[in-house]
Amino acid sequence: MSLIKNSIYNIAGFAVPTVIAIPALGLLARQIGTEFFGIFTLAFALIGYASIFDAGVTRAVIREISINRDNYEEQQKVISTASIVVILLGTIAALLIITFASELVTLLKVTESLASQVILSFKILATIIPFFLLNQVWLASLEGLEKFANINIQRIISSSALAVLPPLACMFHPNIVFAILGLVVGRVLSLIITLILCKKIIFDSGIKLSLSTLKRLLSFGGWLTLSNIISPLMVYFDRFIISNMMGASKIAFYSAPAEGVARLINIPYALARALFPKLSYCSSHQERRVLERHSYFLVTITCLPLVIGGTLLSHFVMTVWMGEEYGGEAADILKILLIGFFFNALAQIPYSLLQAQGKSKITALVHMYEIIPYIAMLFFFTHNFGIRGTAIAWSIRTGADLLLLYFISRRK
């Protein structure tokens, strides 16, 4: 029952902000126009990709806290060590983005008259990467102890702020810089809320680097770093390909339905996040198999109706949400991406099962073997079929990912 209860907490933590975010994104798209909106979604991708700089530490923290849930002294070592590591790595990431912001904007083929604003936006965005990574580590301590009620109080407040603040800021001046400033304020607010929820263990931990703890974190997280480099590429690279091949003005017609699907993916993520610490802690093979079966059932009955409904109503959804100009090509893309969404949803279960057993090397190798064929598919399908082809390539990749992870998890 606790798996279902924790999943419900997680779904609530994602659902409430999503209900707020969907109309907020629609409003923002109308405020700043299609090209700026496309760039804004790339900014989200940039922050997501910054997770590579945590060296897999966040996921390792969840596992370590779960294993040591009865050893508070070891938990303190984990939190203090992980916090120091991600602050250092996050600072390096921020400096890299600030240094190469101009080159990034050139690569994205942003309209020349808008380029200076986009460069400034990326530099502003880079400053919050250390705070973003630190926030993830502190939340991981709650996740390892399965305190999902606390986590989702934080998530509801902070994610709602992240959705509302960009369009609110654009009421003063509707451009990409103000939208990004709203995002930055939301991220800082998120960190403050997490600090309040985790203040006891954060202050008890202090600033101490434990070499033995660091070795364990990096031993598990090292292979996750490879996954964290490749996985965001497979999630977000499609948008960068579109911008590079077709210009930044086309991104919005792909990224709008992609953002909608990304919000839906939070549903199976909610189950996977409840499943991971439970699988990490349990030692019985029989118990793992029962948890796995329950998880496949829960994902299917939750996600399949969304896929069917979204496919049938795609034109209506995109038009009402984003405006008339999104009712054609963008609606077709939504249908294609929903198929990939269902594959991706099911894949969260074997992925969690393998990582809970410490087999992060296997999931990293799966992603490594997928990346080159996927990039080749992206170029081929986008070149020949436009942004519909990009969506087809993404859905094929998620289907292949599901099959590989499922059969490997069966063997293991």
N, C-alpha and C positions, 0 to 999 in steps of 0.2 A: 504493500500500500504506500510506503514512503516514496517509492519511485514515482508513482502516479501523483502523489501529493506534491513532491518537489517539482515534477514536470508542470503541474498546474501553476505553482508559484512562478516558474520560469516563463511559462506562456503568458501569464498575466503581466509579468515584467516587460515582455516584448509587445504584447497586444495593446496595452494602454498607450504607450508612446506611438505605436504604429497608427492607431486611430487618429492621433494628433498630427503625426508626420505626414500622412497622405494628403490631407487638404493643405497643410503648410507647404509641402513641395509644389503642389499645384499653384498656390499663390505666388511662391518664389519664382516659378517658371514664367508666370505672367509679368512679374515685376521687372525681371532683369533680361528677359529675352532668351531665345534658344541657344545662342552661342555661349553666353555667360552661364546659363544653366548647365550646359554640357560641361563647361570647365569646372563649375561647382561640384558636379558629381565626380569629376576626376580628382578634385581636392579630397573628397571622401576616400577615394581609392588610394591616394597618396598617404593618408593617415593610416589606412588599413595596411598598406605595404610597409609602413614603418615598424610593424610588429616583427619584421625580420631582425631588427636590431635588439630584440630582447634575448637572442641566442637560445630560444626555446625555454627560457627561465620561467615564464608565467605558467606554462603547462606543467613544468617540473615542480613548481611550488604547490600546485593543487595536489599532485601525487604525493609529494613529501609530507605535506600537512595531513593528508588523509592517512598515510601510513603511520605518522607520529601523532595521531590525534590524542593520545594519552600521555604525551611527553611534551609539556609546555616549554621546557628549556630548549629542546631541539627546534620547536616551532619558532622561537625567538631567533635562533641562529639562521633559520631558513629565511625569515622575513628581512632581517637586517642585511644579510649577505645579498639576497636577491635585489633589494632596494638599491644598494650601492652599485651593483652591476648594471642595472637598467638605467640609472641616472647617467652613468658614464657613457654607455652605449647610445642612449637617447640624445645626449649632447653632441656626439660625433655625427649622428644622423641629421640633426638640425643644421649643423655647420655645413655638411655636404649639400643639403638642399639649398641653403642660402647661397653657397658658392656657385652652384650650377643652375640656379633658377632661370637665368636667361637662356641657357642652352636647352633646358627642358621645354620652355615656351616655344622656342624655334622648332624643336622636334615635333611639337603638337600642331604646328602650322596654324597658330592663332592669327586672326586678322590683325594686320600691322597696327591699325589705329587703337586696338584694344590691348596690345601686347604689354605696355608699361603697367597697366592696372593688374594684369594677370601675374606678372613678375613680382610686383609688390605683394599681391595676395599670397603667393607661394612662400615668400620670405616670412610673412606674418604667420602663416600656418606652421612653418617649420619650428617656430619657437615653442609650440606646445607639445612637441613630440616627447621630450623627457617626462612631462607631466602625464601624458597619455600612458606611457609605459609604466610609470610608477603606480598610477591608478589601477592598471591591470594586475600588477603584482599584489597590491593590497586586497583587491577583490578576490584574488585567487586564494588568499588565506581563509576567507569566509566560505568559498566554494569547497575547499578541501575538508572543512568541518561540516559541510552540507547545511550551512545556515542560509538556505535559499530565500527565506522570508526577508531577511535583512538585505541580501543582495538585490532583491527585486524592488524593495522600497527605494534603494539607491537608483536602480535602473529606471524606474518609472519617473522619478523626479528629474534625473540628469538627462535621460534620453528625450523626455518631453521638452526640456529646456533647449537641447541641441536642435530639436525640430522647429521650435517656435522662434528662437532668437535671431536666426538669419533673416527670415522675412520681416520680423519686427525691426531689425536694424535697417533693412532696405526701405522701410517707410520714410526714413530720414533722407536717404540717398540711394536710389535703386541701382547699385552696381555691384560688381563682384567683390570689391574691397570691403564694403560694409557687410555683405553676406558672410565673408570669411571672418570678419571681426565678431559677428554674432556667434559663429562656430567656436572661435577661440574662447569667448566668455563662457559658453556652454561647457567646454572642456575643463576650464578652471573650476567652475561650479561643481562639476562632477567629482573632481579631486577633493574638494573641500568636504563634500558629503561623505565620501569614502573615508576620509580622515576621521570624521566624527564617529562613523560606525565602527572603525577599527582602531580607535585611539589607544585602547589598553595595550594591545599587542605591539603596536607601532612604537609607543613610548617605552614600553618594557624592553623592547628589542634593542633600542639605541642604535648607534652607528658602529657596528663591529663586523669585521670580515672574518668568517670562519673558513679556513682553507679546505677542511675536510667536507664541509657542507657545500662549498663552491664546487669541489670536484664531483660530488654526486649530482648537483644541479646541472653541471655542464655535460656530465656523462650521459644523462638522460636527454638533456636539451640540445646536445650537439647535433644529433641526427634530426631533431626537430627544427634546428636552424635551417637545414637543407630543405625540409618541408615548408618552413616559413618563407624561404626565398622563392620556392617554386609555386606553392599553393596560391599566394596572392597574384602571381603572374597569370595563373590559369583562371583566376576569378576576375581580374581587372584588365588583363592585357588586351582583351577584345576592344575595349574602349580606346586604348592608346593606338591600336592598329587602325581603327576607323578614323581617328583624328589625323594620323600620319598619312593614310592612303586617300582619304576623302575630304579632309579638312575639318576643323573644329565645329563648323556650323552643322555637321551631320550627327554629331555625338548625341545630341538631346533626343533624337528620335529613336535611338537605341537605348540610351542610358535611362530614359524615363520608365519604359517597361522593365528594364533590368533592375532599377531601384525598387520597383514594386515587387518583383520576384525576390530580391534580396531581403525585403521585409518579411516575405512569407517564409524564407529559409530560416528565419529566427524560430519558427515553430519546431522543426526537427532539432535545431540546435538546442532548444530548451530541454528537450528530452535527453539529448546526448550529454549535456552539461550535468544533468541530474544522474545520468548513468555512470559517467566516468569515475567520480570518487567512490561510488558504490562498488564498481567492478575492481577498482584499485585496492579496496579494503578487504573484499571477500576472498577467501582462500579455497572455497569449494567449487570444483568444476561443475557439479550439478546445479549449484546456485547461479553460476554464470550463465549456464544454458537457459535456465528459467527466465532470468532477466533479459537475455537476448530475445527469446521468443515473445515475451510481453512487449518488448520495445518495437519489434517489427509490426506487431499487431496495432500498437498505439499510433505509430507513424502512418500506417496505411489508412486507418479509419479517420485520421485527422486530416491528412494531406490530399488523399485522392478526391474527395468532394470539392476541394478548392481548385484542383486542376481541372475537373470537369466543368465546374461553374465558371471559372475564369476563361476557359476556352470558348464556351458558348456566348459569354457576355463581353468578350474582349473589346469590341468596337465601342460598346456603351460605356465600359469602364474607362477606357483611355480618353474618350471624348469628354465625359463628365469631369474626370479628374484633371486632365491637362489642357483641354481645349480642342476645338474642331480640327486643328492642323495635325493633331496626334491620332486621329481616328482611322487613318489608312495604314501606312507602312508600320507604324508603331504598334497598332493592334495586331497585325500579323506576327510581329516579333514576340509580342506577349504570349501568343499561342505556342510558338516554338519553344520559348524559354520555360514555359510551364511544364513541358515534358521533361526537360533537363532538371527542373526543380524537383520533380518527383524522384528521379534517379538519385539526385544529390541528397535528398531527405533520407532515403533508405541507406545510403552509403555512410551516414554518420554512425550507424550502429557497429558494423565491422571495424570501422576506424577507431572508435572508442574502445572496443574489445581488445584490439591489438595493442593500443597504447597503454591501456590499464595493466597489461601484462609486461610492460617495460619494453615492448618491441617497437620502439619509435624508429629504429633502423629500417624495419620492413615498410612502414608507411612512407618514410622518406624515399626509399628506393622505388616504390610504386610511383610516386610523384615524379621522380627523376626520369623514369622510363616513359612517362606520359608526355613530358613537356615538349620534346622536339616534334613528335608527330602532331601534337596539338597546335603548336605554332605554325607548322607547315599547313595544317588544315585551315587555320584562321586566314592565312594569306591567300590560299587557293579559293576558299569559299567566298571570302570578302571580295576578292578581285573579280570573281565570276558571277556572283549573285548579290553583291552589295551587302547592306547591313542585315538582310534576311539570311544571307549566307553565314555571316558572323554568328548569328543566333543558332543556326543549324550546327556549326562546328562546336559551339559551347555545349549544346545538348548531347551531341555524340560523345564528347569527352566525359561528361558526367556519367553517361551510361557505361562507358568503358571502365571508369573509376569504380563504379559500383560492382561490376562483375569481378574485377581483379581483387578488390578488398574482400568481397564475400568469399571467393574460393580460397584465398590465402588464409582467411580467418577459420574456415572449415578445416583446412589441413593442420593449422596450428592448435 
